[in-house]
Amino acid sequence: MAPLASVQGQVKALFSRALKDAFPSVEQEVLVTKGNPKFGDYQCNNAMVIFREHGSVLGFESPLSVAEAIRSSLPSNDLLGDISVAPQGFVTVRLSSQWLSRQVSECFLSGELSYSKVPRKRVVVDYSSPNIAKEMHVGHLRPTILGESIRRVLEFSGHEVHGLNHVGDWGTQFGMLIEYMKEAYPNFQKELPDVHDLQEFYKASKKRFDEDPDFKSRAQRAVVDLQAGDDFAHSAWQKICDVSRRSFEKIYQRLDISIEERGESFYNAMIPPLVDELKLRKICQESAGAMCIFTPSVSTYPLMVIKSDGGFGYDSTDLAAIYHRLLVMRADWIVYVTDLGQEQHFHMIFDAAEQAGWHRPPLTRCDHMGFGVVQGEDKKRLKTRSGDTVKLSDLLDEAVQRAAFEVRKRVEEQQKEGGEAFLTDPKEQMEAAERLGIAAVRYFDMKQNRTSNYVFNWDRMLDPKGNSAVFLFYAYARIRSIQRKAEASGAGGAGGPSSFHVEVIDPAERDLAMKLVQFPDVIETILGDLHLHHLTDYLWELCNILTTFYVKCKVLGEEAQDSRLLLCEATRKVMLKGFELLGFVQTFVN
Ligand code: ARG
């Protein structure tokens, strides 16, 4: 199958050629946007600017005459159909129906959808990144699911992606954890303690640390031992990490997260030589007993390469990490997925890396993909009824329970209507609920503008009629049901007839085809601004256009049946790809 290509990009390329031909002396960025559907699919907005800035020199009387010149310089092509020029100077184009039908036939029907960006970049996505010995809570939902989706979008775009879990597995708190483990689980060397509740483990060790001076000094010694590579301290530390890892792993499995753990400890030994280099090159300087890097991003405080107590902290580790990623891994692009509270920290890290010459924009790209807080109805951080932090596993369980209710309701409705019997087996129902519940949480999160806080709302999340994963799943199920009926009647179903010829005649067919071919543009936009809601918006609009298509264009039993079935199949494939990118673990219908 031919790979997908950005439509807007192709339209832009044609206008770029036209502008160069018509106005060789004018350097211009090509301004092509989606058009008002009444007039066309895309429009070029350059004529107004050219007229304003160069009109008199070039001898044009109006933007309209500039626009005419652009139109007549468009190279011959098979992409554009109608081209019109508005009096204000917009050049508006409609894609040709032949091109649309060929595009759907060639790029959306046989084989896997594919999109390959050239040049292929090596990208590191730093995401999820919980802290060892603490339970994953609602605050880890966004860095985990947003990170996983952006990683999938980058992979789909053909890039080489390394998803790294920068877990907090190093620091002074490990002294108390090691000492506490020695006390509470004396047998830990042989048997890994089964810590049901990591949070309790952490709290209990902190309590001992605060209350018992003897414990405290032992804990402090344990940190020194650990730093010095002492065998016992090291193996105790490893056990603690293992226990945590197991509990993270359960969540990652449910959310289908494939990430490589490369925690803070990985960078520890790299810090001292790096600091020496930065000192030598005068990139860092002493200030109030600490070693600091002052950066243009933040004027009020510096980045701490060495803290005033002589130790290395979060900043030191992130400096070593960015060094390792850019210079050792040779990444072209790094995306850090954390809450917006850490935005300044990362901008300082990017500045420092630039000052050190490791980060060389635009050759290398560093992004902080920040996000807001998940709130309760009271607009405060989401909490349990008793005011505790919501554990991520509990949140997922509740999603699944609520989805199970929705699934049962749906099955009953279908049975009442005498429709196809599906999901009648309770075990199947529970599996479906697991996928649907988690997809609903993900979709609801990703449809928000990630930089805003949002209020967590179960009803809206699982609303079968609203903009929710449930609605999308039902739309998908409807396509499958039409396909099954077609198969039963012997017509081309999902496999399609041997020739993939799609006719785009009715306006509703055209709208659907148009939306489909715009899928790569959505990916392109996400690669630009790392906002995943473009994809959820797109899928929601696609489903609405599909609904109109069903109303206007009957599929089964019509003369256009084969072509319409193909349009349905192309839509199904795009939806499925969208689901995959959003991290949904398969749909529950097949
Ligand atoms: N563990 C950190 C936290 O819980 C997030 C780490 C993000 N990644 C990084 N390279 N600093 O806040």
Residues whose N, C-alpha, C, O or C-beta is under 5 A from the ligand:
A	BS01	LIG	D126 S129 P130 N131 H166 G168 T338
